Amino acid sequence: RSSGINAEYGDAKFFKKITSRSTIEPMTRELGGVKIVPRPSSNTVKISGPKACVAECKEKLEAMMEELTAQVEIMVEIPRQFHRDIIGTGGANVRKLTSENGVQVTFPPQRQ
């Protein structure tokens, strides 16, 4: 027997991430038979399929939402002349920073 639910995922920027193909396709394969239909106008998704699979899918999506809302983003302005020192040889400093702290560091594109 199939069942369905609607689940709300608040913030539009999170909704886009949660409903991306790279999220939905593996989840539908993993949970066999679950169908996830994004509804952008209301930031909801409709999940349908076997009851146990629908419940598991909802749990996974809610866990993703919790993880996304726990993340923060800050901008730190660093003069361009210091970028090389911060990045390090072959990106070693940035890799160390990201792996040890679980953060993502991005730099603006280089000017031509």
Buried (B, 14 or more C-beta within 10 A) or exposed (E): EEEEBEBEBEEEEBBBBBBEEEBBEEBBEEBEEBBBEBBEEEBBBBBBBBEEBBBBBBEBBEEBBEEBEEEEEEEEEEEEEEEEEEBEEEEEBBEEBEEEEEEEBEEEEEEE
